[in-house]
Amino acid sequence: MCVGQNKHTRHSRGYETMGLKIWLDDKLVDEADAKISVFDHGLLYGDGVFEGIRVYNGKIFELEAHIDRLYRSAKAIRLAVPMSKDKLISSVKETVRANDVIGGYVRLVVTRGVGTLGLNPFACENGAVFIIADNIQLYPEEFYENGMKAISATTVRNHPLALPPQVKSLNYLNNILAKIEALDSNVAEAIMYNHEGYVAEATGDNVFIVTDGVIYTPPVETGALDGITRAVVIRLASQEKLQVMERNLTRFDLYVCDEFFLTGTAAEVIGVVEIDGRVVGDGKPGPITRLLRKKFYSYAHGKEK
Ligand code: PMP
């Protein structure tokens, strides 16, 4: 996280603080009072679901889509969200307002709740809900201008039959292991492949390539999160009369494509200009990547950059 436009920030993240207001279960509390039990299965087992949501110009971006995805994730793991969708929506809005977030990021988390030391999720009390509204800047501006480098992770993406990739769960170790590989190689992102060797996604973003003017992205079933930014970008591309196809992609496809970009709530649309030491296109974010980034900005901010 970097300094942004909000006044509430913390020393532990490297900047001045007034303390955030955090939504915890049914009300806003001071950051110092926002505490979760050590017996919460979200912490003990990564048993829970979450969403990352952007705020642009004080407006919460694609909020309903995020809430719907959260409920779908929860249903898939038989977690009862202890709040109605309407209440959750109003709680997110209240948290954003209370922290004067104009441009920022919301983290909405539902854990399984307090239980025993055993795995049994049904021994847990009500799930805990917490909402943080703060600043975020995932990558430096320079990456957006010039593109970023990535590597192929050796860590295989979770098998879709082990954990459906559509579930945005608190269990991110698979992605974290791949992220460590990226950082060890001095690049910011790693591309993860599924058990069959097809591209699944990046550690926190969806993957797109452009070859001969056609945009390709792997189907979600390959092992990717059904990204909300991905869906927006597919829509924007279609409006621009660009052809988008869901297709299995191999490492070779990434090596020889004309353009390569990632999409995600935090990253937005960002070009990849090198993968495993192979330069993508002419080594700069390509024209379709730049166009979609521009269209995404206008759509998100309601104005041109
Ligand atoms: N894949 C993973 C693993 C993610 O964590 C995310 C969200 N950061 C994405 C893809 C992108 O999804 P969205 O556009 O909904 O943020």
Residues whose N, C-alpha, C, O or C-beta is under 5 A from the ligand:
A	BS01	PMP	G52 E201 A202 T203 G204 D205 N206 L225 D226 G227 I228 T229 R230 T263 G264 T265
